[in-house]
Every structure is written in C-alpha cells, then in structure tokens.
Amino acid sequence: MGKRTVIGRFVGAPDETLRAIGMVIVMAAQLDYQRMRILDITAGIPVADSANFTRAQLTKRLKESVSSPPLDRLQARLNTWIQEVIDLWDIRDTLAHSDAYFETRGDGQQGHFMLRPKTGKVRPAFTPQKLEEIIDRLSDAGRDATRLEIEAGILLHQGVDAHEAHLKAHEEYEARVAKMMEEVGG
C-alpha cells in the first residue's frame, strides 16, 4: 500500500462542545420524562401512555390537569415551567439537528458554525460558556419539575394545609441556605 496524501480534512466541533451538546440532549429528554411523570401524578395517565402523546398533546393535558382545585395552586408555576421547557427544547432541537463545523473563510475569518440542513440556516456555534448556561437552565428546570411533582403529590394526598406547611418549610430552608452562603462569602 502506498502512502496517502491528505489535501484537506473536515474539522468538526471540539470534544468539549460535543460533550456539552450530548448533555443538553440527555437533559432535555429527562425533562420530557418529568413532564410525563407530572401528568401521571396530576391526571393518573401512566408514563407508558403519555409517552405516545405529541409534545403539544402532553402540554395541553398537563395544563388541564392543574386547572381545578387543589392542583390549581400549581397552575402559574407549571405554566412558567412548561414555557421554559419549550424554550429549552427549541435549543435542543437546534443542537441535535445541526451539523457543527470549523470554517476558514476566504477573507481569513475563522470560527465554529452550525448548519441546520433542513432549513439551510447557518449560525455561529454556541460557545462553551453558552452551552454551560443552557446546561444550568436544564438543571434548574429538572429541579423545578421535581418540586412540582412533590407538591402535586402533597396536594392530592395530604391537602392544601400540608402544602402550605411544605411551602413554609421550603422557604425557611432556602433562607437558612442563603444565610450560610452569605457567611462563607458565597
């Protein structure tokens, strides 16, 4: 076999960018699962059934599930959370359905870009800092989903008074954590 000469080669996204994109995709899938779990708690629709719903159908059913007492106490927070999840899925879809590459242009400009083949749109790639912000938002959304799950369960099984007590205890806990962080300079 002879020696091969490489004239040019494609340079894709850096490894840390690929890892972050993978994390975004996995965390977004976790949010989808959490939406199904919340629907299971609030409406009794098993995850195995709601897994067959479209995103729009699941969103509609979730909103309906908290429209009457006692779950209506969660309605505003759930709607805010749903909107954040939808925004995060838009980002996830952009990342998951784009080709990332590095390009040196004829005028000497260089950079990482993303091409969405379906639309033909090219945009600068997300920076590592931006990807980290997205991962933080996904983490926050996951934590908020867990709180919604817990609170829905409390409302359904223990009632409004227990929910009030839970909210008060959580508020006190957050105040203690904030005070400790202040004391250590955080």
RABELJO-V886483 format. One record per helix or strand of 3 or more residues. SS is the DSSP state (H for helix, E for strand). FROM is the first residue (numbers start at 1). TO is the last residue. Records with the same first field share a line. If there is no record, write none. Layout:
# RABELJO-V886483
SS=FROM-TO  FROM-TO
This chain:
# RABELJO-V886483
H=15-43  47-50  55-65  71-96  128-157  160-183
E=99-104  110-116  121-124
